[in-house]
Amino acid sequence: MKVLLVDDDPAFLELSKTFLEMFHDINSDTVDSAGEALRKLEKDSYDVVISDYDMPAMDGITFLKAIREKRITIPFILFTGMGREEVMHRAIENGANSFVQKGVDMKAQYSELSKQIYQIVSNTAGY
């Protein structure tokens, strides 16, 4: 299983990659912009995209819309510190498979994220 992590914070990307790979056996590539992620999705294969919401140039929901406009059907998880319900609803309305809240408890947030990844992948790819 392989995921694409998208976040404009390089330290958070590295932390996320480490947690997912070491504790949850989920391989990942990281990119620091939605534009770079779109280029990677056109040439590489992933099981899930995990994206932050609050990014410069293109926020997570705009990125999700761009993916869906390109007819890329890859599962999408919005992983963000933005706790507003309208963000969650907009994400789901635009084709996100899940929404995971970033929090203070790193172990809990990555446990929830990995649970969502495995659930989505098993539902969409028959793992």
VENTA-V982426 format. One record per residue. PSI is psi in whole degrees, 0 to 359 (* if undefined). NEAR is the number of other C-alpha atoms within 12 Angstrom. Layout:
# VENTA-V982426
psi->{PSI | PSI}
near->{NEAR | NEAR}
This chain:
# VENTA-V982426
psi->{140 | 135 | 158 | 118 | 129 | 118 | 142 | 358 | 105 | 324 | 319 | 322 | 313 | 318 | 315 | 313 | 314 | 311 | 313 | 319 | 315 | 320 | 344 | 4 | 43 | 113 | 147 | 151 | 152 | 145 | 151 | 14 | 154 | 323 | 315 | 322 | 317 | 318 | 319 | 321 | 334 | 338 | 338 | 162 | 133 | 158 | 330 | 146 | 133 | 117 | 142 | 161 | 308 | 89 | 150 | 159 | 310 | 115 | 172 | 325 | 322 | 320 | 314 | 315 | 319 | 320 | 312 | 325 | 331 | 5 | 29 | 118 | 13 | 140 | 147 | 129 | 125 | 119 | 101 | 158 | 352 | 108 | 6 | 136 | 328 | 328 | 315 | 314 | 318 | 321 | 311 | 317 | 330 | 12 | 10 | 144 | 333 | 168 | 122 | 130 | 127 | 145 | 189 | 326 | 97 | 315 | 315 | 317 | 321 | 332 | 316 | 316 | 314 | 322 | 315 | 319 | 308 | 320 | 314 | 316 | 318 | 328 | 330 | 335 | 359 | 29 | *}
near->{25 | 27 | 37 | 41 | 47 | 45 | 38 | 28 | 22 | 18 | 15 | 25 | 26 | 22 | 22 | 38 | 31 | 23 | 25 | 35 | 22 | 17 | 20 | 24 | 20 | 30 | 25 | 32 | 32 | 34 | 32 | 31 | 31 | 35 | 26 | 23 | 34 | 34 | 18 | 24 | 33 | 17 | 11 | 20 | 22 | 30 | 33 | 41 | 46 | 49 | 50 | 45 | 39 | 27 | 27 | 18 | 16 | 26 | 29 | 44 | 35 | 29 | 39 | 40 | 25 | 23 | 30 | 22 | 14 | 15 | 15 | 25 | 25 | 31 | 38 | 41 | 43 | 44 | 42 | 34 | 24 | 22 | 19 | 15 | 15 | 13 | 28 | 28 | 18 | 23 | 33 | 23 | 17 | 27 | 29 | 35 | 31 | 35 | 41 | 35 | 30 | 28 | 18 | 10 | 11 | 19 | 19 | 17 | 24 | 32 | 26 | 25 | 38 | 35 | 23 | 31 | 42 | 28 | 21 | 28 | 27 | 16 | 15 | 17 | 17 | 11 | 12}
